[in-house]
Amino acid sequence: MPLRAQAYLFDIIQAIEAIEEFTRGQTFESYHQSRLLVSAVERQLSIVGEAITQLLKIEPNAPINAAKQIVGFRNILIHNYARVSQAVIWKIVQDDLPVLKAEAQTFLERLEA
């Protein structure tokens, strides 16, 4: 496994940790009302999606269960941003990112072993 795979996994974890930091103590309402916070979270989600896109090019069978959905969401976020629902993003932040972070950490640990 090329060292690049580890770098992409590290980027995924770092972006998720940034989102966790940004949204800690926030409610959906406070998140939704802050253009700065919305922008910051969307930027980090785009990094996650791009890192997974690149990871899949070198490791097509990476154990990231929702990889194709994440890449698809990244494409919508970047290319069709008017369709993006902040409620959907908030649900992703609350429900899906912890799972993705655990998968990325487990895969990274396996590669480093």
DSSP file (Angstrom, degrees, kcal/mol; ACC not computed):
  #  RESIDUE AA STRUCTURE BP1 BP2  ACC     N-H-->O    O-->H-N    N-H-->O    O-->H-N    TCO  KAPPA ALPHA  PHI   PSI    X-CA   Y-CA   Z-CA
    1    1 A M              0   0    0      0, 0.0     5,-0.1     0, 0.0    58,-0.1   0.000 360.0 360.0 360.0 122.3    0.0    0.0    0.0
    2    2 A P    >>  -     0   0    0      0, 0.0     3,-1.3     0, 0.0     4,-0.7  -0.227 360.0-117.4 -62.2 151.9    1.6    3.3   -1.0
    3    3 A L  H 3> S+     0   0    0      1,-0.3     4,-1.8     2,-0.2     3,-0.4   0.779 110.7  73.4 -58.7 -27.3    2.3    5.9    1.6
    4    4 A R  H 3> S+     0   0    0      1,-0.2     4,-2.5     2,-0.2    -1,-0.3   0.863  88.3  59.6 -56.8 -37.1   -0.2    8.1   -0.2
    5    5 A A  H <> S+     0   0    0     -3,-1.3     4,-2.3     1,-0.2    -1,-0.2   0.914 105.0  49.3 -58.9 -42.5   -3.1    6.0    1.1
    6    6 A Q  H  X S+     0   0    0     -4,-0.7     4,-2.5    -3,-0.4    -1,-0.2   0.896 109.1  52.7 -63.5 -39.4   -2.0    6.8    4.6
    7    7 A A  H  X S+     0   0    0     -4,-1.8     4,-2.4     2,-0.2    -2,-0.2   0.912 109.5  48.3 -63.7 -42.7   -1.8   10.5    3.7
    8    8 A Y  H  X S+     0   0    0     -4,-2.5     4,-2.2     2,-0.2    -1,-0.2   0.902 111.9  49.5 -65.2 -40.1   -5.4   10.5    2.4
    9    9 A L  H  X S+     0   0    0     -4,-2.3     4,-2.4     2,-0.2    -2,-0.2   0.905 110.2  51.0 -64.3 -40.4   -6.6    8.7    5.5
   10   10 A F  H  X S+     0   0    0     -4,-2.5     4,-2.8     1,-0.2    -2,-0.2   0.915 109.0  51.3 -61.8 -42.7   -4.9   11.2    7.6
   11   11 A D  H  X S+     0   0    0     -4,-2.4     4,-2.5     2,-0.2    -2,-0.2   0.902 109.3  50.7 -60.8 -41.7   -6.5   14.0    5.7
   12   12 A I  H  X S+     0   0    0     -4,-2.2     4,-2.3     2,-0.2    -2,-0.2   0.944 112.8  45.4 -60.6 -48.9   -9.9   12.4    6.2
   13   13 A I  H  X S+     0   0    0     -4,-2.4     4,-2.5     1,-0.2    -2,-0.2   0.918 113.2  49.9 -63.3 -43.9   -9.4   12.1    9.9
   14   14 A Q  H  X S+     0   0    0     -4,-2.8     4,-2.0     2,-0.2    -1,-0.2   0.902 110.8  49.4 -62.8 -41.6   -8.0   15.7   10.2
   15   15 A A  H  X S+     0   0    0     -4,-2.5     4,-2.2     2,-0.2    -1,-0.2   0.907 111.7  48.7 -65.1 -41.3  -11.0   17.2    8.3
   16   16 A I  H  X S+     0   0    0     -4,-2.3     4,-2.7     1,-0.2    -2,-0.2   0.916 110.1  51.6 -65.0 -41.9  -13.5   15.3   10.4
   17   17 A E  H  X S+     0   0    0     -4,-2.5     4,-2.2     1,-0.2    -1,-0.2   0.864 108.2  52.3 -63.9 -34.5  -11.7   16.5   13.6
   18   18 A A  H  X S+     0   0    0     -4,-2.0     4,-2.9     2,-0.2    -1,-0.2   0.930 109.8  48.4 -64.6 -44.5  -11.9   20.0   12.3
   19   19 A I  H  X S+     0   0    0     -4,-2.2     4,-2.4     2,-0.2    -2,-0.2   0.910 110.0  52.3 -61.6 -42.0  -15.7   19.6   11.8
   20   20 A E  H  X S+     0   0    0     -4,-2.7     4,-1.1     1,-0.2    -1,-0.2   0.923 111.9  46.4 -58.9 -43.8  -16.0   18.2   15.3
   21   21 A E  H  < S+     0   0    0     -4,-2.2     3,-0.4     1,-0.2    -2,-0.2   0.930 113.0  49.0 -63.7 -46.2  -14.2   21.2   16.6
   22   22 A F  H  < S+     0   0    0     -4,-2.9    -1,-0.2     1,-0.2    -2,-0.2   0.861 118.7  38.0 -62.2 -37.1  -16.3   23.7   14.6
   23   23 A T  H >< S+     0   0    0     -4,-2.4     3,-2.5    -5,-0.2    -1,-0.2   0.499  80.9 125.9 -99.0  -4.4  -19.6   22.1   15.6
   24   24 A R  T 3< S+     0   0    0     -4,-1.1     3,-0.1    -3,-0.4    -3,-0.0  -0.351  87.2   5.9 -57.6 126.8  -18.9   21.3   19.2
   25   25 A G  T 3  S+     0   0    0      1,-0.3    -1,-0.3    -2,-0.1     2,-0.2   0.452 104.4 125.5  79.5   1.2  -21.6   22.9   21.4
   26   26 A Q    <   -     0   0    0     -3,-2.5    -1,-0.3     4,-0.0     2,-0.2  -0.600  48.5-148.4 -91.1 152.6  -23.6   24.0   18.3
   27   27 A T     >  -     0   0    0     -2,-0.2     4,-2.5    -3,-0.1     5,-0.2  -0.669  34.8-103.8-103.1 169.0  -27.2   23.3   17.6
   28   28 A F  H  > S+     0   0    0     -2,-0.2     4,-3.2     1,-0.2     5,-0.2   0.916 123.0  52.7 -58.4 -40.9  -28.6   23.0   14.1
   29   29 A E  H  > S+     0   0    0      2,-0.2     4,-1.7     1,-0.2    -1,-0.2   0.927 111.1  44.1 -63.4 -45.5  -30.1   26.5   14.4
   30   30 A S  H  > S+     0   0    0      2,-0.2     4,-0.6     1,-0.2    -1,-0.2   0.882 116.4  48.3 -68.7 -35.8  -26.8   28.1   15.4
   31   31 A Y  H >< S+     0   0    0     -4,-2.5     3,-1.4     1,-0.2     7,-0.4   0.963 111.8  48.8 -62.6 -52.1  -24.9   26.2   12.7
   32   32 A H  H 3< S+     0   0    0     -4,-3.2    -2,-0.2     1,-0.3    -1,-0.2   0.785 109.9  52.0 -62.1 -30.6  -27.5   27.1   10.1
   33   33 A Q  H 3< S+     0   0    0     -4,-1.7     2,-0.8    -5,-0.2    -1,-0.3   0.578  93.5  82.4 -84.5 -10.0  -27.4   30.8   11.0
   34   34 A S    <X  -     0   0    0     -3,-1.4     4,-2.7    -4,-0.6     5,-0.2  -0.836  54.7-171.7-102.4 106.8  -23.6   31.1   10.8
   35   35 A R  H  > S+     0   0    0     -2,-0.8     4,-2.4     1,-0.2     5,-0.2   0.877  90.4  53.5 -60.3 -36.7  -22.3   31.6    7.2
   36   36 A L  H  > S+     0   0    0      2,-0.2     4,-2.4     1,-0.2    -1,-0.2   0.932 111.1  44.2 -64.1 -45.9  -18.8   31.2    8.5
   37   37 A L  H  > S+     0   0    0      2,-0.2     4,-2.6     1,-0.2     5,-0.2   0.917 113.6  50.1 -66.9 -44.2  -19.6   27.9   10.2
   38   38 A V  H  X S+     0   0    0     -4,-2.7     4,-2.6    -7,-0.4     5,-0.2   0.935 113.1  47.4 -58.5 -46.5  -21.6   26.5    7.2
   39   39 A S  H  X S+     0   0    0     -4,-2.4     4,-2.2    -5,-0.2    -2,-0.2   0.910 112.0  49.4 -62.3 -43.4  -18.7   27.5    4.9
   40   40 A A  H  X S+     0   0    0     -4,-2.4     4,-2.1     2,-0.2    -1,-0.2   0.918 113.1  46.0 -63.9 -44.3  -16.1   25.9    7.1
   41   41 A V  H  X S+     0   0    0     -4,-2.6     4,-2.5     1,-0.2     5,-0.2   0.926 112.3  50.6 -65.9 -44.6  -18.0   22.6    7.5
   42   42 A E  H  X S+     0   0    0     -4,-2.6     4,-2.0    -5,-0.2    -1,-0.2   0.893 109.2  52.4 -61.7 -38.5  -18.7   22.4    3.7
   43   43 A R  H  X S+     0   0    0     -4,-2.2     4,-1.7    -5,-0.2    -1,-0.2   0.931 110.8  46.4 -62.0 -45.8  -15.0   23.0    3.0
   44   44 A Q  H  X S+     0   0    0     -4,-2.1     4,-2.3     1,-0.2    -2,-0.2   0.874 110.2  53.4 -67.1 -36.3  -13.9   20.2    5.3
   45   45 A L  H  X S+     0   0    0     -4,-2.5     4,-2.5     1,-0.2    -1,-0.2   0.874 106.7  52.7 -65.0 -35.5  -16.6   17.9    3.8
   46   46 A S  H  X S+     0   0    0     -4,-2.0     4,-2.4     2,-0.2    -1,-0.2   0.876 108.0  51.2 -67.2 -35.0  -15.2   18.6    0.3
   47   47 A I  H  X S+     0   0    0     -4,-1.7     4,-2.8     2,-0.2     5,-0.2   0.924 109.3  50.7 -64.6 -44.3  -11.8   17.7    1.6
   48   48 A V  H  X S+     0   0    0     -4,-2.3     4,-2.2     1,-0.2    -2,-0.2   0.946 112.3  47.0 -57.3 -48.9  -13.1   14.4    2.9
   49   49 A G  H  X S+     0   0    0     -4,-2.5     4,-2.2     1,-0.2    -1,-0.2   0.893 113.9  46.5 -62.9 -41.2  -14.8   13.6   -0.4
   50   50 A E  H  X S+     0   0    0     -4,-2.4     4,-2.4     2,-0.2    -1,-0.2   0.898 110.7  52.5 -69.3 -39.5  -11.7   14.5   -2.4
   51   51 A A  H  X S+     0   0    0     -4,-2.8     4,-2.5     1,-0.2    -2,-0.2   0.896 111.1  47.6 -63.2 -38.8   -9.5   12.5   -0.2
   52   52 A I  H  X S+     0   0    0     -4,-2.2     4,-2.7    -5,-0.2    -1,-0.2   0.906 108.8  54.8 -68.4 -40.1  -11.7    9.4   -0.5
   53   53 A T  H  X S+     0   0    0     -4,-2.2     4,-1.0     1,-0.2    -2,-0.2   0.940 113.4  41.6 -55.4 -48.1  -11.8   10.0   -4.3
   54   54 A Q  H  X S+     0   0    0     -4,-2.4     4,-1.0     1,-0.2     3,-0.4   0.884 112.3  54.6 -69.1 -39.0   -8.0    9.8   -4.4
   55   55 A L  H >X S+     0   0    0     -4,-2.5     4,-2.4     1,-0.2     3,-0.7   0.914 105.4  53.4 -59.9 -43.6   -7.8    7.0   -1.9
   56   56 A L  H 3< S+     0   0    0     -4,-2.7    -1,-0.2     1,-0.2    -2,-0.2   0.768 100.4  61.9 -66.2 -24.8  -10.1    4.9   -4.1
   57   57 A K  H 3< S+     0   0    0     -4,-1.0    -1,-0.2    -3,-0.4    -2,-0.2   0.847 117.7  27.8 -67.7 -33.2   -7.9    5.4   -7.1
   58   58 A I  H << S+     0   0    0     -4,-1.0    -2,-0.2    -3,-0.7    -1,-0.2   0.638 136.5  28.9-102.8 -17.4   -5.0    3.7   -5.4
   59   59 A E    ><  +     0   0    0     -4,-2.4     3,-1.8    -5,-0.2    -1,-0.2  -0.619  64.7 175.7-141.5  77.7   -7.0    1.3   -3.1
   60   60 A P  T 3  S+     0   0    0      0, 0.0    -4,-0.1     0, 0.0    -1,-0.1   0.733  82.0  50.7 -59.3 -23.8  -10.4    0.5   -4.8
   61   61 A N  T 3  S+     0   0    0      2,-0.1    -5,-0.1    -5,-0.0     0, 0.0   0.019  75.8 153.8-103.9  27.9  -11.4   -1.9   -2.1
   62   62 A A    <   -     0   0    0     -3,-1.8     2,-2.6     1,-0.2     5,-0.2  -0.305  55.7-115.2 -55.9 136.5  -10.7    0.5    0.8
   63   63 A P  S    S+     0   0    0      0, 0.0     2,-0.6     0, 0.0    -1,-0.2  -0.309  73.2 127.2 -78.4  61.0  -12.9   -0.5    3.8
   64   64 A I    >   -     0   0    0     -2,-2.6     3,-1.8     1,-0.1     4,-0.2  -0.942  47.3-157.9-115.6 104.4  -14.9    2.7    3.8
   65   65 A N  T 3  S+     0   0    0     -2,-0.6     3,-0.3     1,-0.3    -1,-0.1   0.833  87.6  35.5 -57.5 -40.6  -18.5    1.5    3.7
   66   66 A A  T 3> S+     0   0    0      1,-0.2     4,-2.6     2,-0.1    -1,-0.3   0.042  78.6 126.2-102.8  26.7  -20.1    4.7    2.3
   67   67 A A  H <> S+     0   0    0     -3,-1.8     4,-2.4     1,-0.2     5,-0.2   0.899  74.1  46.3 -54.8 -48.7  -17.2    5.7    0.0
   68   68 A K  H  > S+     0   0    0     -3,-0.3     4,-2.2    -4,-0.2    -1,-0.2   0.880 113.8  49.0 -65.5 -37.0  -19.3    6.0   -3.2
   69   69 A Q  H  > S+     0   0    0      2,-0.2     4,-2.5     1,-0.2    -1,-0.2   0.880 110.5  51.2 -68.1 -37.6  -22.0    8.0   -1.4
   70   70 A I  H  X S+     0   0    0     -4,-2.6     4,-2.5     2,-0.2    -2,-0.2   0.923 110.9  47.5 -65.7 -43.9  -19.4   10.3    0.1
   71   71 A V  H  X S+     0   0    0     -4,-2.4     4,-2.1    -5,-0.2    -2,-0.2   0.918 112.3  50.5 -62.5 -43.3  -17.8   11.0   -3.3
   72   72 A G  H  X S+     0   0    0     -4,-2.2     4,-1.9     1,-0.2    -2,-0.2   0.904 110.7  48.5 -61.1 -42.0  -21.2   11.6   -4.8
   73   73 A F  H  X S+     0   0    0     -4,-2.5     4,-3.0     1,-0.2    -1,-0.2   0.900 108.6  54.1 -65.6 -40.0  -22.1   14.0   -2.0
   74   74 A R  H  X S+     0   0    0     -4,-2.5     4,-2.3     1,-0.2     5,-0.2   0.905 107.4  51.4 -58.9 -41.7  -18.8   15.8   -2.6
   75   75 A N  H  X>S+     0   0    0     -4,-2.1     4,-3.0     2,-0.2     5,-0.5   0.897 111.9  45.8 -64.6 -40.3  -19.6   16.2   -6.2
   76   76 A I  H  X5S+     0   0    0     -4,-1.9     4,-2.2     3,-0.2     7,-0.2   0.933 112.0  52.2 -64.8 -45.3  -23.0   17.7   -5.4
   77   77 A L  H  <5S+     0   0    0     -4,-3.0    -2,-0.2     1,-0.2     4,-0.2   0.874 120.5  33.0 -58.6 -39.7  -21.4   20.0   -2.8
   78   78 A I  H  <5S+     0   0    0     -4,-2.3     3,-0.3    -5,-0.2    -2,-0.2   0.900 132.4  25.8 -84.9 -44.3  -18.8   21.3   -5.3
   79   79 A H  H  <5S+     0   0    0     -4,-3.0    -3,-0.2    -5,-0.2    -2,-0.2   0.677 133.2  27.7-101.0 -20.2  -20.7   21.3   -8.6
   80   80 A N    ><< +     0   0    0     -4,-2.2     3,-2.2    -5,-0.5     4,-0.3  -0.270  69.0 153.2-136.7  48.3  -24.4   21.6   -7.6
   81   81 A Y  G >   +     0   0    0      1,-0.3     3,-1.4    -3,-0.3    -1,-0.1   0.698  63.5  70.4 -57.8 -25.3  -24.2   23.5   -4.3
   82   82 A A  G 3  S+     0   0    0      1,-0.3    -1,-0.3    -3,-0.1    -5,-0.1   0.750  95.4  56.1 -66.4 -21.7  -27.6   25.0   -4.7
   83   83 A R  G <  S+     0   0    0     -3,-2.2     2,-0.3    -7,-0.2    -1,-0.3   0.571  81.6 113.4 -82.8  -9.5  -29.1   21.6   -4.1
   84   84 A V    <   -     0   0    0     -3,-1.4     2,-0.5    -4,-0.3     3,-0.1  -0.473  56.3-150.5 -75.0 126.6  -27.3   21.1   -0.8
   85   85 A S     >  -     0   0    0     -2,-0.3     4,-2.1     1,-0.1     3,-0.2  -0.830   8.7-148.8 -94.9 127.4  -29.6   21.0    2.3
   86   86 A Q  H  > S+     0   0    0     -2,-0.5     4,-2.5     1,-0.2     5,-0.2   0.819 100.6  58.6 -65.0 -28.8  -28.1   22.3    5.5
   87   87 A A  H  > S+     0   0    0      2,-0.2     4,-2.0     1,-0.2    -1,-0.2   0.888 105.9  48.8 -65.8 -37.8  -30.3   19.8    7.4
   88   88 A V  H  > S+     0   0    0      2,-0.2     4,-2.4     1,-0.2    -2,-0.2   0.921 111.0  49.7 -66.5 -43.7  -28.7   17.0    5.4
   89   89 A I  H  X S+     0   0    0     -4,-2.1     4,-2.7     1,-0.2    -2,-0.2   0.928 109.7  51.3 -60.8 -43.9  -25.2   18.3    6.1
   90   90 A W  H  X S+     0   0    0     -4,-2.5     4,-2.5     1,-0.2    -1,-0.2   0.901 109.7  50.0 -61.1 -40.5  -26.1   18.5    9.8
   91   91 A K  H  X>S+     0   0    0     -4,-2.0     4,-3.2     2,-0.2     5,-0.7   0.905 110.2  50.5 -64.0 -41.1  -27.3   14.9    9.8
   92   92 A I  I  X>S+     0   0    0     -4,-2.4     5,-2.5     3,-0.2     4,-1.1   0.937 111.6  48.3 -60.1 -46.7  -24.0   13.8    8.1
   93   93 A V  I  <5S+     0   0    0     -4,-2.7    -2,-0.2     1,-0.2    -1,-0.2   0.917 119.7  37.8 -60.0 -44.7  -22.0   15.7   10.7
   94   94 A Q  I  <5S+     0   0    0     -4,-2.5    -2,-0.2    -5,-0.2    -1,-0.2   0.889 132.8  18.1 -76.7 -40.5  -24.0   14.2   13.6
   95   95 A D  I  <5S+     0   0    0     -4,-3.2     4,-0.5    -5,-0.2    -3,-0.2   0.829 126.8  35.6-105.1 -38.9  -24.6   10.6   12.4
   96   96 A D  I  X<S+     0   0    0     -4,-1.1     4,-2.3    -5,-0.7     3,-0.3   0.836 103.1  63.3 -95.7 -35.1  -22.2    9.7    9.6
   97   97 A L  H  ><S+     0   0    0     -5,-2.5     4,-3.0     1,-0.2     5,-0.2   0.880  98.9  55.6 -63.7 -38.0  -18.9   11.3   10.3
   98   98 A P  H  > S+     0   0    0      0, 0.0     4,-1.9     0, 0.0    -1,-0.2   0.902 110.6  46.8 -60.4 -36.6  -18.2    9.4   13.5
   99   99 A V  H  > S+     0   0    0     -4,-0.5     4,-2.3    -3,-0.3    -2,-0.2   0.937 113.5  47.7 -67.4 -46.9  -18.6    6.2   11.6
  100  100 A L  H  X S+     0   0    0     -4,-2.3     4,-2.8     1,-0.2     5,-0.2   0.906 109.9  53.0 -60.9 -42.4  -16.3    7.4    8.8
  101  101 A K  H  X S+     0   0    0     -4,-3.0     4,-2.6     1,-0.2    -1,-0.2   0.921 109.6  48.3 -60.6 -43.8  -13.7    8.6   11.3
  102  102 A A  H  X S+     0   0    0     -4,-1.9     4,-2.4    -5,-0.2    -1,-0.2   0.908 112.4  48.8 -64.0 -41.6  -13.7    5.2   13.0
  103  103 A E  H  X S+     0   0    0     -4,-2.3     4,-2.4     2,-0.2    -2,-0.2   0.924 113.0  47.3 -63.5 -44.2  -13.3    3.4    9.6
  104  104 A A  H  X S+     0   0    0     -4,-2.8     4,-2.6     2,-0.2    -2,-0.2   0.908 112.9  48.7 -65.1 -42.0  -10.5    5.7    8.5
  105  105 A Q  H  X S+     0   0    0     -4,-2.6     4,-2.6    -5,-0.2    -1,-0.2   0.917 111.9  48.7 -64.6 -42.7   -8.7    5.3   11.8
  106  106 A T  H  X S+     0   0    0     -4,-2.4     4,-2.0     2,-0.2    -2,-0.2   0.919 113.8  46.3 -63.5 -43.9   -9.0    1.5   11.8
  107  107 A F  H  X S+     0   0    0     -4,-2.4     4,-2.1     2,-0.2    -2,-0.2   0.914 112.5  50.4 -65.5 -42.8   -7.7    1.3    8.2
  108  108 A L  H  X S+     0   0    0     -4,-2.6     4,-2.0     1,-0.2    -2,-0.2   0.922 110.2  49.8 -61.1 -44.8   -4.8    3.7    8.9
  109  109 A E  H  X S+     0   0    0     -4,-2.6     4,-0.9     1,-0.2    -1,-0.2   0.894 109.6  52.1 -60.9 -39.9   -3.8    1.7   11.9
  110  110 A R  H  < S+     0   0    0     -4,-2.0     3,-0.4     1,-0.2    -1,-0.2   0.893 110.5  47.9 -64.2 -39.7   -3.9   -1.5    9.8
  111  111 A L  H  < S+     0   0    0     -4,-2.1    -1,-0.2     1,-0.2    -2,-0.2   0.832 112.0  49.4 -70.0 -31.8   -1.6    0.1    7.2
  112  112 A E  H  <        0   0    0     -4,-2.0    -1,-0.2     1,-0.2    -2,-0.2   0.594 360.0 360.0 -83.9 -10.7    0.8    1.3    9.8
  113  113 A A     <        0   0    0     -4,-0.9    -1,-0.2    -3,-0.4    -2,-0.1   0.482 360.0 360.0 -75.5 360.0    1.1   -2.0   11.5
